Amino acid sequence: MKILIKSATVVQPESKYHQQKVDILLDNGKIEKIDKSIAAKADQTIEKENLHLSLGWFDSSVCFGEPGYEERETLDNGLKTAAKSGFTSIALNPIGNPIADQSTSIRFLKSHSGEYGVEVHPVGALTVKSESVDLAELFDMKNAGAISFSDYKKPIKNPNLLKIALQYAQNFDGLVQSFPQENAIARNGCAHEDYQSTQLGLKGIPALAEELQITRDLFILEYTGGKLHIPTISTEKSVQLIKEAKKKGLDVSCSVAIHQLVFTDEKLQNFDANYKVLPPLRTSKDAKALIKGLKDGVIDMVTTDHCPIDIEEKKVEFENAAYGAIGLETAFGALQKVFSTEKAIELLTKGRERFGLNTSVLKEGAQADFTLFNPEEKYTFTKNDILSTSKNSMFLETELKGKVYGIIANQKFTEA
């Protein structure tokens, strides 16, 4: 099947076509020709207003519900949502029931790869049932297709377990993730410990809970060697700690959730449980430090931290509500509130190398892996824009900038 993309502005700084308007002819998923104007016959022609094109976007932390929590999200609808939001690759967290802590679970998730054009890269559980007691079958899961190991949103309580995991994973170049929270300090807090939580009478999670855990993990990494990824950091001090660790030469990376760059704990005034996430929304000072960390390259990547939660677990008192918010649909529009189009695209395409994945290139003969979008269109995000089964979005009634037209990847064109 031949697809002709007309008058697309390329956004890819390392490409010779950067900021140029080109036509691209695809033949069965391969780039056949790139030129100023192509008049060839095609089975499908894509012409859109202010069409821009970049390499396919990657998200390092996505949750669906299946298997076990299909009422939150199914794999089918989740992948359709990712495709229509512009993502051609996702790292899928072990959050189902049963938890993906063995190779059969990884193979099941991997079997959905390519649906709607989206590559599924499962993240295996680091410990059995994510209970932080015994290490899971890391090597078997790696061979089955797991790209990393993480107990999603659950800290590794035992420092010796993290030490053993980092040492063991070096045998097969495995990437270990450690969620940055010390539960003994966070306890049953549900909001950032500061003026807002005190005023609202909510139990607080101090920034110390995150920073203490990161400090511990970095000390262990310095001792063991190996590769460590710290997902979704949220405080100013955390950025500083990781900056210092990188200066020392430690092989550490980190990500930040996009909502932490846009919203602060002031949003909790109405006790809207859609703003209840982990780590909690912090202060504007923290948000500024996180944005600076991205600009300086200290923070390696952004993530939507997409976590669908059904209404039964959200439409309750704030303290009792489940943590999590969906974010795939709003990722591009939200990032453009903070960064230029070029920087937003750079952040959305980063992260693959860290997880040992191939990065596609824009040249003749290469496989097509594109996201198509219009960076200028402004709109107010409403419930009608939500594609996920669960509707727990922080961005309802927020003005966003930038609309996705769809993706071309894995020999499929999925239109938004």
Stockholm file with secondary structure:
# STOCKHOLM 1.0

chainA/1-416         MKILIKSATVVQPESKYHQQKVDILLDNGKIEKIDKSIAAKADQTIEKENLHLSLGWFDSSVCFGEPGYEERETLDNGLKTAAKSGFTSIALNPIGNPIADQSTSIRFLKSHSGEYGVEVHPVGALTVKSESVDLAELFDMKNAGAISFSDYKKPIKNPNLLKIALQYAQNFDGLVQSFPQENAIARNGCAHEDYQSTQLGLKGIPALAEELQITRDLFILEYTGGKLHIPTISTEKSVQLIKEAKKKGLDVSCSVAIHQLVFTDEKLQNFDANYKVLPPLRTSKDAKALIKGLKDGVIDMVTTDHCPIDIEEKKVEFENAAYGAIGLETAFGALQKVFSTEKAIELLTKGRERFGLNTSVLKEGAQADFTLFNPEEKYTFTKNDILSTSKNSMFLETELKGKVYGIIANQKFTEA
#=GR chainA/1-416 SS CEEEEEEEEECCTTSTTTTCEEEEEEETTEEEEEESCCCCCCSEEECCTTCEEEECEEEEEECCCTTTCTTTCCHHHHHHHHHHTTEEEEEECSCSSSCSCSHHHHHHHHTTTTGGGCEEEEEECSBGGGCSSSBCCHHHHHHHTCCEECCTTCCCCCHHHHHHHHHHHGGGTCCEECCCCCHHHHTTCCEETTHHHHHHTCCEECHHHHHHHHHHHHHHHHHHCSCEEECCCCSHHHHHHHHHHHHTTCCEEEEEETHHHHCCGGGGGGCCGGGCCSSCCCCHHHHHHHHHHHHHTSSCEEECCBCCCCHHHHSSCGGGSCCCBBCTTTHHHHHTTTSCHHHHHHHHHCCTGGGTCCCCCCSTTSBCEEEEEEEEEEEECCGGGCCSSSCCBTTTTCEEEEEEEEEEETTEEEEC
#=GC SS_cons         CEEEEEEEEECCTTSTTTTCEEEEEEETTEEEEEESCCCCCCSEEECCTTCEEEECEEEEEECCCTTTCTTTCCHHHHHHHHHHTTEEEEEECSCSSSCSCSHHHHHHHHTTTTGGGCEEEEEECSBGGGCSSSBCCHHHHHHHTCCEECCTTCCCCCHHHHHHHHHHHGGGTCCEECCCCCHHHHTTCCEETTHHHHHHTCCEECHHHHHHHHHHHHHHHHHHCSCEEECCCCSHHHHHHHHHHHHTTCCEEEEEETHHHHCCGGGGGGCCGGGCCSSCCCCHHHHHHHHHHHHHTSSCEEECCBCCCCHHHHSSCGGGSCCCBBCTTTHHHHHTTTSCHHHHHHHHHCCTGGGTCCCCCCSTTSBCEEEEEEEEEEEECCGGGCCSSSCCBTTTTCEEEEEEEEEEETTEEEEC
//
